[in-house]
Amino acid sequence: RPSAYLRSRCLLCFGGSNFEANKAATLDDVNVIVCLDACFTQKRRASGRRDPAKTHPASVFLPEDEVKAMELEVEQKRGNRASRSKSSTRVDKNLTSRKRKGAPARDRQGGEEEEDRCEGPLTVPNSVLDGCEESFKAADEQREKASTKFFDDTGVMAILCRHDNVLWLVNMTSAGERQHYAIALLNRLFQHLPESFLAGVLYDIGCQLHRSVHKWDLLTGYRERILFGISVFHAYGHEWPCQLTYHPRKCEGFGLSDGEGCERFWSCIDHLVAVLRVSGFYQRMYVLDAQVQHASRIQRRNLGNWLAKKYYACQVRMSDAKHRLEECAIALEILRNEFASQTKAQTRPLQRQSKDAGKRAIDAILLLQNRLIALEESIAKLEKAILKGNCDADSMARRNELLDERDMTKEKKDALERRLDLRTRQDLSSLRASKYLTHRMNALALKNRIRDRLRQRKFEFTGMERSYRTQSSDRKLVAHTATAVHRREPGIQTQARKYNALCKTMSELIRKNEAPARAVPPVPIDMDRLWGLDVDDEIWQDIGLADEYDTADGQPPRWLSDEKVKSGIRHMLEVDRCEEELRHILLERETLQSWLREEWAAVNHALKNAGTQASIFRPSRSC
């Protein structure tokens, strides 16, 4: 049974006395679902000293010494490996230098780049996780530059249950979202849980936390009882293979939990930002504790309504998903096998880069070749305007810049072609002779650029949505950012239309039998859903743009080429998650009933034995 503290924090997750029965009924599900996130708007300005100590009697903040001890433990475990890698810093710099010069990078073991692989129990390769890490680093770069120079406390990190009840908070004093805060919160959680409990953890960068936990040997004794996932509304920042593995709508156990309870809590306390920005250290924590207790009391009164609302909403979603699944007319066993094949194919490690060096060189040459064509067109258009006299004073300078860029681009392309071996030159010649293959490579490169720009746009909007400040200067900054984001939208739409035009051209070449055998036409981008970046949008799929998914008989797999199978997989997963959610809701209903019976028995016992020694038996703190 969970600790008394956890039972006081959330009745539905930890109350009642029927946990053994529940565990037997949900052997394949997690017992509790929590979410983690940090808020960097809840800062406190640097003052150089602290106010008199004032601690809330029901504080949810982790003690400073506990957080500091976890920070030292994480640094020590990472330092053991980091110290061994310091000697390779010079080698890494040399690798970077050679990459800039175009020479193939080689590692110390004998001539090939490091092989992509999955670490430990992880099923997502390092190449994908590195891409997710870079995506979120770019988004957080500006925030990390703000920092400890002006603020003593830089933010708050929270762990909440799936009913949006705060379990614990951590006061943050460093720039950036350091992992030891999340590790400290999870460590405290498992200290209060029975040894048989399994926990689902949703976090914006859950994939990175999962890798760190195993790579650095953190949370020893607990990590095998954790199912990591990424929060729903931040999944767009992750690579597609990562979403296949960690998205709560794709992996088992999370039901319909979205992992965004922290965001709702930050919104609940946004009115405190300005006041606490200039408060004392202890006063700030006391006010936040009081707000947490107030929010918990409100949440407790609405537990019955919450369960009813979630139950009926889940029934509607499951009914719709089952209806659409029946329309696909494909057996569940086939759909599950196809989804397993898709996951295996799209999460497998990349081949050694040295084996793929020729293809990468060809990609670079073709991109430079397309750039040359665009430059020639711009130069011709500008020269025509100059001859007609339709120009300004900067036209000649602009023409000279374009000529210089054309010459530099041509030199780069020629240098790359001179370094190609015989086989790669033959591949390049055949590729240039095939309009279809050229269009396919251009479309893939263009789609990657569109995805990157859509991610960047959504990160910018997320930053604006998280801005709870009300000063006039801050409102102007948010408005300026929104204007800049909208100003870039036509450029993204132009790229999407250009991509759709390439898709149309490729489909026409397939129809005329001018494409390779068994070529699959790529799917155009739906302009109406361009900005969504939903997990099931076609923007993530490179159908028809890559041939690495072909089966042994040369045919593309059904999960890639059969629209009914693709639709069936989506609705099958929706039904699975709804069934999990229903199991969670029904067990939470039983837990609430069990808790109420205990409280009722305690009240009757107290009334019956009023004035006697037996009346010491009291209702729980959560009453």
N, C-alpha and C positions, 0 to 999 in steps of 0.2 A: 504494500500500500504506500502511495506517495506520502511525503512528510506533511505535517500539520501546516507548515508554511504554504506549500503548494496548494493544499486543500482550501486554504483561506484566499488564495489568489484566483482560482477558477474552479467553480463547482462542477462544471461539465467535464473538464479534462481530468480532474484529480479527486472529486468528491465521491461520496458513496462508499459501499463496501463490497461491491460485486466484481472486483477486478480479476479474480481468478477465473470466474465464469466468462467474463468478457474476453480474457486472453485466449481461452479455449475456442471461443466463437470467432475470433479474428486472428487466427494463427498466422495468416499471410499478410495482415495489415499492421501498420505501425500503431502503437498505443497512444502516442501523443504527437501532435504536429505543432511546431513552433516556427517563428520567423525572426530573422535578425536584420538590423539595418542601423545606420548611423545618421544623425542629423547635425549638420554643421551650421545651422542658423541659431541654435541654442548656445551661443558663445558668451563668454564673460571677459570684459576688457581687463587688460593688465593693470594691476594696482600696486603690486610690489608687497602687499601684505594681506592678511586674512582678517575677517571680522571675528568677534567672539563665537566660540563653538555653540552650535544650536542644531541638535539632531532630532529628526522626526521619530516618534516611538515605533512607527511601522515603516521604517525606511526600506526602500527597494534598491538602494544603491549598494554596489559591492564595495567593501572597504578598500581604501587606497593601497594598503600593504598587500592585500590579496592580488590586486591588479599588477602591482609592481613585481611581486614574486613570479607571476605568470610571464610578465615581460622578460625578466631575467632568464627564466627557464627556456622560453622560445629563443632568445638570443644565444643562449649557451648551446642548445641543440643545433641551431643553424650555424653557429660559429665553428663547430667541429668540422663541418664540411667546407664552410667558406674559407677557413684558414688553409685547407688543402688545395683549394682552387686559386689562391692568390698567385701562386707561382705560374699559373697559366694566363695571367692577365696580359702579359706581353705577347703571348702567342695569339690571344684573342684579338688584340689590336692589329697584329700582323694580318690576321684573317680579314679583318675589316678593310685594311688597306688594300689587300689583294683584290677584294671584291670590288672596290671602287675602280681599280684599274682593269677589271674585266677578267683577271686570271682566276682559274678555278680554286676555290678554297679547299684546303686539305687539313685533316686533323693530325694529331700526333701519332696515331696508330698506323699510318701507312697510306695515306693518299686519298681517302674518301671522306666526304662530309659525314657528320654524325647521323646514324640511322634513326629514323623516326620510330617510336615504340610507345607502348602503353606502360605506365609505371604501376607496379604492384597490382592491386585488384581493380584499378581503373580500367574502363573500357573505351575511353576517349584518348587518342594519341596526343603526344606532346605538341605536335605541330598545330593542332586545333586549339589546345589550351593556351598555347602561346599567342595565338590570334585573339582569343577572348581577352587575355591579359592586356595586350596592347590596345585593344579597343577601349577598355575601361580606363587604362592609364591616360590615354589621350583625352578622355572626357573629364578626368579628375585633375589634369595637370594644373589648370588655373587655380583651382581651389587649394591645392597643396602649396601653392606659392604664397597664399594669404597666411596666416600662420601665427606662430608663437611669438612673433615680434610685437604684436599689438594685443594678443589675447592670452590670458593665463589658462583659461579653459576653452578649448576649441570646439567642443561639441558634446553630444551624448549618444551612446549606443544602447540599444534596447533589445531585449528578447521578449517576445509576446507569444501567447498561445494562439490557436486558430480562432478563438472567440474575441480577439483583440484586447485581452487582459494582459497588462504588463506584469511580467514575472520578476525581472531584474533590470536595472539600469547601470551603466558604467559611465563615469565622468571621464571625458577624453581630454588629454593635455598635449597631444602631439598633432603635427600637421599631417593630414591624410588618415585613411582608414586602416590603421595597423591591425594585423591579424590577431595579435595577442589579446585584444579586447574581446573579439568573438570567441577565442579559445577559453578565456576566463569565464565568460557567460555560460558556455556549454559545459565546462567543468563543474561549475556551481549547480547547473540543472541536474546533471547525473548524480551528484552527491545527494540529491533529494528524491531520486527515483529508485524504485525497486530494481534489483539486478536483472529481472526478467523483462523490463520495459525496453521497447524499441522506439526510437524517436525519429520523426521526419523533420529535417531542418531545411527551411527555404531561405535563401540568401541571394542578394543581387549577383554575387560572384561565388556562388556555392561550388562551382567546379574548381575554382582556384583554392578554396578552403579544403575541399576534398583532397586535392593533390598535395597540399602542404601538410595536412594531417598525416598522410602516409609517408611522404618524402622525408619529413623531419621527425617522425616518430612522436607525434603529439597526441594528446588525449589517450594515452595508453590505458587499455582496459575498457574504454568507452567507445572507441571509434568503430568497432564491429557492430555496435548497436545503433548506428546512425545511418539513415538514408538521406543523402544529400540531394537537394534540388535547387533550382533557380526560380526566383519570383516571376510571376506571369508577365507583369507589365515591364520588366527589364530584360526579357529574353531576347529582344531584338538586338541587343549589344553582343550577343554570343554567336559563334559560328553555328551553322546548321547541324553538324554532327553532335555538337554539344547540346543543342536543343533536343535532339532525338533522345539523348541519354538522361538529361537533367530536367527537362521541362515537365512540370507536374501534370500536364495533360497527356504526356507521352509515357511517363514511367508509372509503375504501380505503387499504390500506397497512399497517395495524397488526396484522393477523392477530388472535390472541386475547390479545395483550398487554394488561394491565389498568392499567399505569402506577402501581401501588401498591408498587413495589419499595422506595421510600424508607420507606414505613410499616413494611414488614417489617424494614428495617435499623434504624429507630428502636426497634422492639421488641427487636432483638438487642442493643442497647447501653443498654437502659433501666436495667440494674443499675449503670451508671456515674453516673447522675444525681446521687445524693446525694454521692458521693465527689468528683466534679468540680465540684460547686457551690461548694466552698470551696478548691479547688486553685489553684495559680498559673497564669498565662497560658500559659507554655511547657509546664508539666507537663500541663495539660489537653489541649493539642493533641498532645503526644507520646503520651499514653495513648490518645486517639482514633485516632491513626495506627496504633498497635500493634494495637488492636482491629480496625481495617479490614484490616490484613495477615493477622491470624489468621482472620477471616471469609473472606477471599479464598482462603486455603489450604484451608479446609474445603470451600468451594464448588468448587474446582478438582478435588478428589477425586471429587466427585459429578456431574461433567458428563455422563458416560455415562448414569448413572441418570436424570438430569434429562431428557435427550433422549428416552430410552425412555418415561418416564412421560408426557411431553407428547405424544409421537407417538401412543401408544395412546389417551390421553384425547381427542385431536383426532379420531382415527378414529371413536370412539364418538359424539361430538357430530355429526360430519358425516353419519354413517350415519342417525342419528335425524332430523336436519334434512332430509336428502334424502327420507326416507320420508314425512315430513309435507308436504313440498313436492309430492310426487307425489299425495298425497291431495287437495290443492287443485285439481288438474286444470286449471291455468291456465298458458299458455305463458310461458316466461321473458321473452320480448321484451315481452309485455304488462305483466308485473310490473315490469320495469325502467322502462318508459315511465310507469307509474303512480307509481312511487317518485320518478322525476324530476319529475313534475307535482306531487306532494305537496311535495317539497323547494322547488320554485319558488314554490308558492302560500303555504307557511307561513313562508318566509324573505323574502318581499317587504317592502319598506319600507311603513310606515303612510302613509295619506293625510295631507295637511296638517291639523293639528289644527283650524284655523279652519273648514275645511269640515265638520268633524265636531263642531263646538261644540254644535249643537242636540241631537245624540244624547247627548253627555255631560251636557248640562243635564237632559235627560229622565231619564237614569240616576240623576242626583243627586236629582231630584224624587221618583222612584219609591222610592228607598231611604229618603228622609225620610218618605214616605207610609207605608211599611211600619213604620218606627220609630214613627210616630204611632199606628198600630193597636196595636202591641205595648204602648206606653205606656198607651193607653186601657184595654186589658185588665188591665194590672197595677194601674192606679188603681181600676178597678171591683172587682177581686178584693180589694184592700186595704181599700176602703171597706166592702165586704160583711163582712169580718172585724171591722172596727171596730164596725159596727152590732150584730154578734152578741156583741161583747165578747171575741172571741178575738184579742187583741192585747196588745202590751207597751208600755212607755213610749216606745219609739222609733218606733212605728207612725205617729203623727201627723207626726213630723218626716220620716219616709220618704215619706209621702203628699205633704207640701209640696214635697219635692225632686222627686218625679215630676211634680207639677203645673207646677213651674218649668221642668223639662226639656221637658214637652209644649208649653208656651207658646213656649219658645225654638225648638224644632223647627218648630212651625207658622209662626213668623215667618220662619225660613230658607226654608221651602218656599214661602211666599207671595212672598217677595222674589225667589226664582228664577223663579217663574211670571210675575211682573210684567215681568221682563227678556226673556222669550221673544218672538221675532218671530211673525208670523201663521202662517207655515208650520209652525214648530216647535210652536205651540199646537195646530194641527190634528193633527200627528203624535201629540202627547200625548193628545188627545181620542180618536183612533182606538186608541191603545195601551190606554187605560183601558177602552175598550169591548171589548177582546179579552182574554179570560181567558188564552188560550194565550200571547200575546205577553208579558203581564205575568208569567206563570209562567216563561217562558223567560228573561226578564231577571233575575228573582229567582234562578233556578237558576244562571245564569252568575256573578252576584255571589257567591253562596254557594260555588260551586266554587272561585272564586279565593281566597276566605278559607280554605277547607279546604287548598288547596295551600300557601298561605303558612304556615299553622300546622303542616303536616306538615314543611315545610322547616325551620322553626324547631326543631321537636322533634328532627329528625335531626341538625341542627347541634349541639344540646345533647348528644345521645348521642355524637357524634363527639368532642366535647371531653372527655367522661368516658373514652372508650376510649383517648384519647391521654394520659391522666393516668397517668404511671408512678411518681408519688411514693408513698412508703410511710409518711410520718409520720401519726400518729394524727389530727391536725387535718385533714390533707388527705383522709384516708379518710372522715372525718365530712362534709366538704364535698361529696365525690363522692356519698356516700349521701344527703345532703340534696337534691342536685340531681336524683338519680334519683327520689326520692320526689316532688319537685315536678313532674317530667316526667310520671310516672305519674298524678299527681293531675289533670293537665290532659287526660288521654286520654279520659275520659267525655265531656267537652265536644266534642272533635273527633268522637267517634263519634256524638254527638247531631246535630251538623251534617251528618254524612254520611247519617244516616238521614232527616233532613229533606230533604236533596237527593234521595235516592232516592224519597221520597214525592212530590216535585215531578215527578220523571221519570215516575212511575207515572200521576200526574194528567195530564201532557202526552200520554202515550201513549193514555190513555183519550179525551182530547179529539180526538186524531187519528182514533181509531177511530170517533168519533161525527160526524166531518166538521165539527168546530167549530174547526179549525185552518186556517191558510193552506194553499193548494194546494202539494203536493210537500213538505210539512213532514216532517222526519226526526226520529223520537223520540230523545232523548238516551240515552246508555248509563249505567245506574246504576253506582255505585261498588261494587266487590266488597269487602265488609267483611272477608273473610278475608285480603285482600292490601292492606288500607288503609295499613299502615305501611311497605310495601316501597319505594315510589317508584322502582321499576325503570324502565328506559328504555322498555320496551314496555307498561307499565301504562296502562290507559284513563284514569287520572287526569289525564294530560297532554292528552288530546284533548277538544275542545269540540264534539263531534259533536251536531248538532241544536240547539246554543245560539248559533250564529252563521251568517249566511247569505252571508258574503263569499266562500265557496268554490264557489258555484253556477257551473255551466258555462253556455255560451252558450244552450243550449236550456232553461235553467232547472232542470235536473236536477243533483243533487249528484254529484260525481265518484266513480268506483268506489273509489278509495283511501280515501274517507271513508265510503261507505255500504255497500260490498260486503264482508261478513265474510270471504269466501274470498280476496279480493284482499288485505285487510289481513293475514290470516294468511300468505298466500303471500309477501308482501313481507318479513315477519319471518324466515321460514325461508329465503328466497332470500339475505338478508343474512348469515344464520348460515352457510349453505353457502359464500358468498364468503369470509367471514373464516376459515373452517376451511381452505379451499384455500390462502389466503395463509399461514396458520400452517404448513401442511404444506410449502410451498415454503421458508419460513424454516428449519424443522427439518431438511429434507434438505440444504440448503446448509450449515447449521451442522454437520451430520454430516460432510460433505465437508471442511469447514474443520478439524474436529478430526482427521480422518484425515491431512490434509495437514500439519498441525502435528506430528503424531506421527511422520510419515515424516521430516520435517526434523530433529526431535530425535534420532531413531534414527540417521540418517546422521551427525549430529554426534558422537554417542557412539562409533559405529564408527570414525569418522575419528580421534577422540582415542585410542582403544585401539590402532589400527593404527600411529599415529605417536607413541606415548608416548615421551617423552624426546628428541624432536626439536623443531626450531623450528616445524614444521607443527602441533604439538599446541596452538598458541595458539587455534585454532578451537574455540570452546566452545559448549555448548548455551545457549539463550536463558535469560534471567532467570526466565521463567515455568515452567521445567522443574521 
